[in-house]
Amino acid sequence: MTPLKRLRGLRALVQDAVEHGSSAVEKVHLATASRPFRILQAIPPISGPVRVIRVVHDLSVASVYGSIRLVNRAVGTVLEVALDAVEEAHDAPPGSDEQSR
């Protein structure tokens, strides 16, 4: 296996781990936060405001973990383009325009 193939595999492995790991942590985060919200929502005088706070919390959590996944995909794409450029430069015949770039 070539070093570039290993790097591509490592990139895919790390990107996949961040993608699935952040989704798993998000689910645990929301499930853990739901317990105190359920208790507080059972108290009539504060149930309305707690509902609003929970919606804001849940949207914020979804936004943060979604941003992590978005950045992860962007970094993965940039790395793949960089690896393609390295591979092209490596495969170009000596003295060609591709190698001098």
C-alpha positions as CSV (number, residue, x, y, z in Angstrom):
1,M,0.0,0.0,0.0
2,T,1.4,3.4,-1.0
3,P,1.8,6.2,1.6
4,L,-0.9,8.2,-0.3
5,K,-3.4,5.4,0.0
6,R,-2.6,5.1,3.7
7,L,-3.1,8.9,4.1
8,R,-6.4,8.7,2.2
9,G,-7.5,5.8,4.5
10,L,-6.5,7.7,7.6
11,R,-8.4,10.8,6.4
12,A,-11.5,8.7,5.8
13,L,-11.2,7.0,9.1
14,V,-10.8,10.2,11.1
15,Q,-13.6,12.0,9.2
16,D,-15.9,9.0,9.8
17,A,-15.0,8.9,13.5
18,V,-15.7,12.6,13.9
19,E,-19.0,12.4,11.9
20,H,-20.4,9.4,13.8
21,G,-18.8,10.3,17.2
22,S,-20.3,13.8,17.1
23,S,-23.7,12.4,16.2
24,A,-23.5,9.9,19.1
25,V,-22.4,12.6,21.6
26,E,-25.2,14.9,20.4
27,K,-27.8,12.2,21.1
28,V,-26.4,11.5,24.6
29,H,-26.2,15.3,25.3
30,L,-29.9,15.8,24.3
31,A,-31.0,12.7,26.3
32,T,-29.1,13.8,29.4
33,A,-30.4,17.4,29.2
34,S,-34.0,16.1,28.7
35,R,-34.2,14.7,32.2
36,P,-34.0,18.0,34.1
37,F,-36.1,19.7,31.5
38,R,-38.9,17.1,32.0
39,I,-38.8,17.6,35.7
40,L,-38.9,21.4,35.4
41,Q,-41.7,21.3,32.9
42,A,-43.8,19.4,35.4
43,I,-43.8,22.5,37.7
44,P,-46.8,24.5,36.4
45,P,-45.6,28.1,37.2
46,I,-42.4,27.6,35.2
47,S,-43.4,25.1,32.6
48,G,-44.0,27.6,29.8
49,P,-40.6,29.4,30.1
50,V,-38.9,26.0,30.6
51,R,-40.3,24.8,27.3
52,V,-38.9,27.9,25.5
53,I,-35.5,27.4,27.1
54,R,-35.5,23.8,26.1
55,V,-36.2,24.6,22.5
56,V,-33.4,27.2,22.5
57,H,-31.1,24.7,24.2
58,D,-31.9,21.9,21.8
59,L,-31.5,24.1,18.7
60,S,-28.2,25.4,20.1
61,V,-27.0,21.8,20.7
62,A,-28.0,20.8,17.2
63,S,-26.3,23.8,15.7
64,V,-23.0,23.2,17.5
65,Y,-22.8,19.5,16.6
66,G,-24.0,20.3,13.1
67,S,-21.2,22.8,12.7
68,I,-18.7,20.3,13.9
69,R,-19.9,17.9,11.2
70,L,-19.9,20.6,8.6
71,V,-16.3,21.6,9.4
72,N,-15.3,18.0,9.4
73,R,-16.7,17.5,5.9
74,A,-15.0,20.7,4.7
75,V,-11.6,19.6,6.1
76,G,-12.0,16.2,4.6
77,T,-12.7,17.7,1.2
78,V,-9.7,20.0,1.5
79,L,-7.5,17.1,2.5
80,E,-8.7,15.0,-0.4
81,V,-8.0,17.9,-2.9
82,A,-4.5,18.3,-1.4
83,L,-3.8,14.5,-1.6
84,D,-5.0,14.6,-5.2
85,A,-2.6,17.4,-6.0
86,V,0.3,15.6,-4.3
87,E,-0.6,12.4,-6.3
88,E,-0.8,14.4,-9.6
89,A,2.6,16.0,-8.9
90,H,4.1,12.6,-8.0
91,D,2.7,10.9,-11.1
92,A,3.8,13.7,-13.5
93,P,6.8,12.9,-15.7
94,P,10.0,14.7,-14.8
95,G,10.3,18.1,-16.3
96,S,6.5,18.4,-17.1
97,D,4.5,21.4,-16.2
98,E,2.6,19.5,-13.6
99,Q,5.7,18.8,-11.5
100,S,6.9,22.4,-11.6
101,R,3.7,23.8,-10.2
